[in-house]
Amino acid sequence: MKKLLNLIIAFTIFGGTASYAQQTEERKEPARIIGVAKDLKTGEPVGYATAALYKSGTDLSTSGAVADGDGVFFITGFDTGTYELQISFLGYETVKRTITINSVDADINLGEIGMTDEGLALEEVTVQGQRELIEERVDRTIYKAENDKTTAGGDATDVLRRVPMLSVDLDGNVPCEEVAIFWC
């Protein structure tokens, strides 16, 4: 019975060691390209900047990442070779770096990558709007005579002739049936 117990303990230890060794090999993380996007003037991180990895000499994007709030980005999923790293963010010039990857077993730390603002000066913008000439509501129709350019220089009769659903006779009179009772 003692031999059987020793045999069970030996198999348990050997089996546990073998399974632990397999777990450590499976947990191996892929290599990463690590960097921090920073503003050259202020030294502040450029949060949420986009980092894209292109195969050198092509427009083929192989991998990419978006930086976190502190400007730190991690790119994974690449093979050995020469790549062009492009880091961009709205309002900043795109930074390009050439990277040669010889091994996919170790991380590549690029450190801080300085970004400069584009410095584009915008010209003056004028926003103009015009209110509607006629506004339809549930209980009434509103005619805004001040927005009607055709009545400029005219009198009140000219304005009344332009009001929708209102008739004006040749003398400039409005029939009592078309206006409120208290006007007649």
C-alpha positions as CSV (number, residue, x, y, z in Angstrom):
1,M,0.0,0.0,0.0
2,K,2.9,2.3,0.8
3,K,4.4,1.7,-2.7
4,L,1.1,2.5,-4.3
5,L,0.8,5.8,-2.3
6,N,4.4,6.7,-3.3
7,L,3.7,5.9,-6.9
8,I,0.6,8.2,-6.9
9,I,2.5,11.0,-5.3
10,A,5.3,10.7,-7.9
11,F,2.8,10.8,-10.8
12,T,1.1,13.8,-9.3
13,I,4.3,15.8,-8.9
14,F,5.6,14.8,-12.4
15,G,2.2,15.5,-14.0
16,G,1.9,18.8,-12.2
17,T,5.4,19.9,-13.3
18,A,4.8,18.9,-16.9
19,S,1.4,20.7,-17.1
20,Y,3.0,23.8,-15.4
21,A,5.8,23.9,-18.0
22,Q,3.2,23.7,-20.8
23,Q,1.2,26.6,-19.3
24,T,4.2,28.9,-19.1
25,E,5.0,28.3,-22.8
26,E,1.4,29.0,-23.8
27,R,1.3,32.3,-21.8
28,K,4.1,33.8,-23.8
29,E,2.9,37.2,-25.0
30,P,3.7,38.4,-28.6
31,A,6.3,41.0,-29.2
32,R,5.1,44.6,-29.0
33,I,6.2,48.0,-30.4
34,I,5.8,50.4,-27.5
35,G,5.9,54.2,-27.7
36,V,4.6,57.4,-26.1
37,A,3.2,60.2,-28.3
38,K,4.0,63.6,-26.8
39,D,3.6,67.3,-27.8
40,L,7.0,68.8,-28.5
41,K,6.1,72.3,-27.2
42,T,4.3,71.4,-24.0
43,G,5.6,67.9,-23.3
44,E,2.1,66.8,-22.6
45,P,1.0,63.4,-23.9
46,V,-1.1,63.3,-27.0
47,G,-3.9,61.1,-25.9
48,Y,-5.7,58.8,-28.4
49,A,-3.2,59.4,-31.2
50,T,-3.2,56.7,-33.9
51,A,-0.2,54.6,-34.6
52,A,-0.1,52.6,-37.8
53,L,2.5,50.2,-39.0
54,Y,3.0,50.0,-42.8
55,K,5.2,47.6,-44.7
56,S,8.1,49.7,-46.0
57,G,7.6,51.0,-49.5
58,T,3.9,50.2,-49.7
59,D,0.6,51.6,-48.5
60,L,-0.3,48.3,-46.9
61,S,-1.1,48.7,-43.2
62,T,-0.1,45.6,-41.3
63,S,-1.0,46.6,-37.8
64,G,-1.9,49.5,-35.7
65,A,-3.1,50.8,-32.3
66,V,-4.7,53.8,-30.7
67,A,-2.8,55.4,-27.8
68,D,-4.5,55.6,-24.4
69,G,-5.1,58.9,-22.5
70,D,-1.5,59.1,-21.5
71,G,-0.3,58.8,-25.2
72,V,1.1,55.2,-24.7
73,F,0.5,52.8,-27.5
74,F,1.3,49.1,-28.0
75,I,1.4,47.5,-31.5
76,T,1.3,43.7,-31.9
77,G,0.8,41.4,-34.8
78,F,3.9,42.0,-37.0
79,D,6.6,39.9,-38.6
80,T,10.3,40.5,-39.1
81,G,11.2,43.1,-41.8
82,T,11.3,46.8,-42.4
83,Y,8.3,48.9,-41.5
84,E,7.2,52.6,-41.5
85,L,5.5,53.7,-38.3
86,Q,3.1,56.6,-38.8
87,I,1.7,58.4,-35.8
88,S,-1.1,60.9,-36.4
89,F,-3.7,63.0,-34.5
90,L,-6.0,65.8,-35.5
91,G,-4.2,69.1,-35.4
92,Y,-0.7,67.5,-35.4
93,E,1.6,66.7,-38.3
94,T,2.0,63.0,-39.0
95,V,5.3,61.6,-37.6
96,K,7.0,58.9,-39.7
97,R,9.7,56.5,-38.5
98,T,11.4,53.6,-40.2
99,I,11.7,50.5,-38.0
100,T,13.6,47.4,-38.7
101,I,12.4,44.3,-36.9
102,N,14.9,41.4,-36.7
103,S,13.2,39.3,-34.0
104,V,9.6,38.9,-33.0
105,D,10.6,37.6,-29.5
106,A,11.4,40.9,-27.8
107,D,9.6,44.2,-27.3
108,I,10.8,47.3,-29.2
109,N,10.6,50.4,-27.1
110,L,10.6,53.6,-29.1
111,G,10.4,55.9,-26.1
112,E,8.8,59.3,-26.5
113,I,7.9,60.4,-30.0
114,G,7.5,64.2,-30.4
115,M,4.6,65.6,-32.4
116,T,4.3,69.2,-33.6
117,D,1.1,71.0,-34.2
118,E,0.2,71.8,-37.8
119,G,-0.2,75.5,-37.1
120,L,-2.8,76.2,-39.7
121,A,-4.4,79.6,-39.3
122,L,-8.0,79.6,-40.2
123,E,-9.6,82.6,-42.0
124,E,-12.6,84.4,-40.7
125,V,-15.9,82.6,-41.1
126,T,-19.2,84.4,-41.3
127,V,-22.3,82.4,-40.6
128,Q,-25.5,83.9,-42.0
129,G,-29.0,82.7,-41.6
130,Q,-32.4,83.9,-42.5
131,R,-35.7,83.1,-40.8
132,E,-38.5,81.6,-42.8
133,L,-40.9,84.0,-44.5
134,I,-44.0,82.0,-43.5
135,E,-44.1,79.8,-40.3
136,E,-46.9,77.2,-40.0
137,R,-48.1,76.4,-36.6
138,V,-51.0,74.2,-35.4
139,D,-53.3,77.0,-34.6
140,R,-52.1,79.8,-37.0
141,T,-49.9,80.9,-39.9
142,I,-47.3,83.5,-39.2
143,Y,-46.2,85.8,-42.0
144,K,-42.9,87.7,-41.2
145,A,-43.1,90.9,-43.4
146,E,-39.6,92.1,-42.3
147,N,-38.1,89.1,-44.1
148,D,-40.0,89.7,-47.4
149,K,-37.8,91.7,-49.7
150,T,-40.6,92.3,-52.2
151,T,-42.5,94.6,-49.8
152,A,-39.6,96.9,-49.2
153,G,-40.6,100.5,-50.0
154,G,-44.3,99.6,-50.1
155,D,-47.1,100.4,-47.7
156,A,-49.3,98.3,-45.4
157,T,-51.6,97.3,-48.3
158,D,-48.6,95.8,-50.2
159,V,-47.7,93.8,-47.2
160,L,-51.3,92.6,-46.7
161,R,-51.5,91.5,-50.4
162,R,-48.5,89.1,-49.8
163,V,-50.0,87.4,-46.8
164,P,-51.1,83.9,-47.7
165,M,-54.8,83.0,-47.4
166,L,-55.8,86.7,-47.1
167,S,-57.6,88.7,-49.8
168,V,-57.3,92.4,-50.3
169,D,-59.6,94.3,-52.6
170,L,-58.5,97.1,-55.0
171,D,-59.0,99.7,-52.4
172,G,-56.8,97.9,-49.8
173,N,-59.7,96.7,-47.7
174,V,-59.7,93.2,-46.1
175,P,-63.2,91.6,-45.9
176,C,-64.5,91.0,-42.4
177,E,-64.9,87.3,-43.0
178,E,-61.2,86.8,-43.3
179,V,-60.0,88.5,-40.1
180,A,-61.0,88.3,-36.5
181,I,-64.5,89.5,-35.6
182,F,-63.3,92.3,-33.3
183,W,-61.6,94.1,-36.2
184,C,-64.8,94.7,-38.2
